[in-house]
Amino acid sequence: MNKLSDIVNEFLLTEGLGESDYIKTYSIGRRGLTTLHKEVFPSSVTKIVPVNSDNTVDFPVEAYKVTRVGVLNKQGTEVKALTRNSAIGTLNPEICVSCRNDHSHCECENGFVRSSRTSSLGIGSWTNIGEYNISGRKILLHPNCNYCEIVIEYSTVLEKDGDICVDPLVEEALLAYLRYHVFRGKRSVGTYEKRDMKREYEVEKRKLKLMRNSLSRQELWQGALSRTKEGL
């Protein structure tokens, strides 16, 4: 993947702009990249993360939306999805693992877990291997889930060495975004030219949507999982 700074420098050179335009153009590029990832082509990352002692999982700092939660099978070759259950909440009290009472009514000192309003895991559904909910930037697992780690898929704008990495599929749409938003405020550029630049951006964004739709969710998931396992 190319870095945003490299793309911006190449853009400035191609369009005949100077170094004084770099900071503003980079800012526009960052905003455009975030817009494209959120609205058109989310950048998907898969990661194996540990489960906290209270049966919760913290979002990775770079994640802005978790799109899937699952666990690896025994062979470590496939991800099995967990079921989302909105009844699992953050305000439920912690209860004793032995007597199931809260702190004020327990003398066991055997440790506490967070209780849940749910009493079963998907009655009548053999595919339900565990439940979770998302609250803020935490994943809340059902108390009956005994996993030490889970696999999450999330959308993010990737960063490396303080710079943003740009997916090659997004580059053309990003360049069109840059061209339109950099020049639309310049008086030296005519109205018709600005309209053409806007049209070019809309066309590239539409192409990106078509590319995204042509990729199946399974291909994206398996590809991301393979990259994750290679990095372990």
Secondary structure, DSSP 8 states (H G I E B T S, - for coil): -EEHHHHHHHHHHHHT--GGGHHHHHHHHHHHHHHHHHHT---EEEEEEE--TTSEEE--TTEEEEEEEEEE-TTSS-EEE-EE-TT--SSS-EEETTT--BGGG----S-EEE--S--SS-TT-TT---EEEEETTEEEE-TT---SEEEEEEEE--EETTEEEE-GGGHHHHHHHHHHHHHTT-TTS-HHHHHHHHHHHHHHHHHHHHHHHHS-HHHHHHHHHHHHHHH-
